[in-house]
Structure formats: C-alpha cells, structure tokens
C-alpha cells in the first residue's frame, strides 16, 4: 500500500510561492520558505514538495524551472 505524503506548512508555502511565480528557479523559493532565509532547509523543503508530486520541474541550461502540478493546486484549494 502506497503511503500518502505528509504535506506540511513549509511545503505549502513553497507551492503557493511557485503558484505566484510559475517557472521560477529553486533558489528564490528555497530562500522564501527556509527559516531566516536558510537555503539548505529551503532546498530540502522544495525537493520534498517535488517528491510529493506537488511541484514539477524542467531543467534548462542547468536551472530548474518550477511549476505547480494539479495535485499542488488541489492541495492549495483544500488548504492542506
């Protein structure tokens, strides 16, 4: 049986940030959601959101371009 990923408040902050800035790279999202601008924690949060299926990415010229998935928009709508 597949486990449903837990969606925490920081993951939802990352999804909301990307929803307002479609196509942005990871760095500004990581700085926005990390405590006191912590990039390390922010990067881990963004990657958890990607692994949970809330965010998707494309890589162009060694830069991630983030987008919100349908699951991410559903999570925003229900206020997860």
MORA-V999563 format. One record per residue. N is the residue number from 1. RES is the residue in one small letter. SS is DSSP state (H for helix, E for strand, C for the rest). PSI is psi in radians with two decimals (999 if undefined). OMEGA is omega in radians with two decimals (NA if undefined). Layout:
# MORA-V999563
n={N/N}
res={RES/RES}
ss={SS/SS}
psi={PSI/PSI}
omega={OMEGA/OMEGA}
This chain:
# MORA-V999563
n={1/2/3/4/5/6/7/8/9/10/11/12/13/14/15/16/17/18/19/20/21/22/23/24/25/26/27/28/29/30/31/32/33/34/35/36/37/38/39/40/41/42/43/44/45/46/47/48/49/50/51/52/53/54/55/56/57/58/59/60/61/62/63/64/65/66/67/68/69/70/71/72/73/74/75/76/77/78/79/80}
res={x/x/x/x/x/x/x/x/x/x/x/x/x/x/x/x/x/x/x/x/x/x/x/x/x/x/x/x/x/x/x/x/x/x/x/x/x/x/x/x/x/x/x/x/x/x/x/x/x/x/x/x/x/x/x/x/x/x/x/x/x/x/x/x/x/x/x/x/x/x/x/x/x/x/x/x/x/x/x/x}
ss={C/C/C/C/C/C/C/C/H/H/H/H/H/H/H/H/H/H/H/H/C/C/C/C/C/H/H/H/H/H/H/H/H/C/H/H/H/C/H/H/H/H/H/H/H/H/H/H/H/H/H/C/C/C/E/E/E/E/E/E/C/C/E/E/E/E/E/E/C/H/H/H/H/H/H/H/H/H/C/C}
psi={2.26/2.42/2.46/2.22/2.48/2.36/1.90/3.03/-0.60/-0.66/-0.71/-0.61/-0.73/-0.77/-0.76/-0.70/-0.81/-0.60/-0.57/-0.24/1.02/2.37/0.09/2.71/3.04/-0.65/-0.91/-0.56/-0.79/-0.74/-0.57/-0.61/-0.30/2.49/2.25/0.59/0.37/1.96/-0.70/-0.92/-0.70/-0.74/-0.76/-0.68/-0.79/-0.74/-0.58/-0.69/-0.65/-0.82/-0.48/-0.12/0.20/-0.53/2.67/2.85/2.71/2.63/2.15/2.21/0.91/0.42/2.32/2.43/1.95/2.51/2.73/2.35/3.02/-0.68/-0.63/-0.74/-0.63/-0.70/-0.69/-0.77/-0.67/-0.03/0.67/999}
omega={-3.12/3.11/3.04/-3.11/3.05/-3.13/-3.11/-3.11/3.13/3.07/3.13/3.06/3.13/3.14/3.13/3.13/-3.13/3.11/3.13/-3.11/-3.11/3.09/-3.12/3.05/-3.08/-3.00/-3.13/3.10/-3.14/3.13/-3.12/-3.06/3.12/3.11/-3.11/3.11/-3.13/-3.13/-3.10/3.12/3.14/3.10/3.12/3.12/-3.14/3.14/3.03/3.11/3.08/-3.13/3.10/3.12/-3.14/3.12/3.05/-3.12/2.94/-3.13/3.06/-3.11/3.09/3.09/3.05/2.97/-3.04/3.03/3.12/3.10/3.07/3.11/3.10/3.10/3.09/3.12/3.08/-3.09/-3.13/3.07/-3.09/NA}
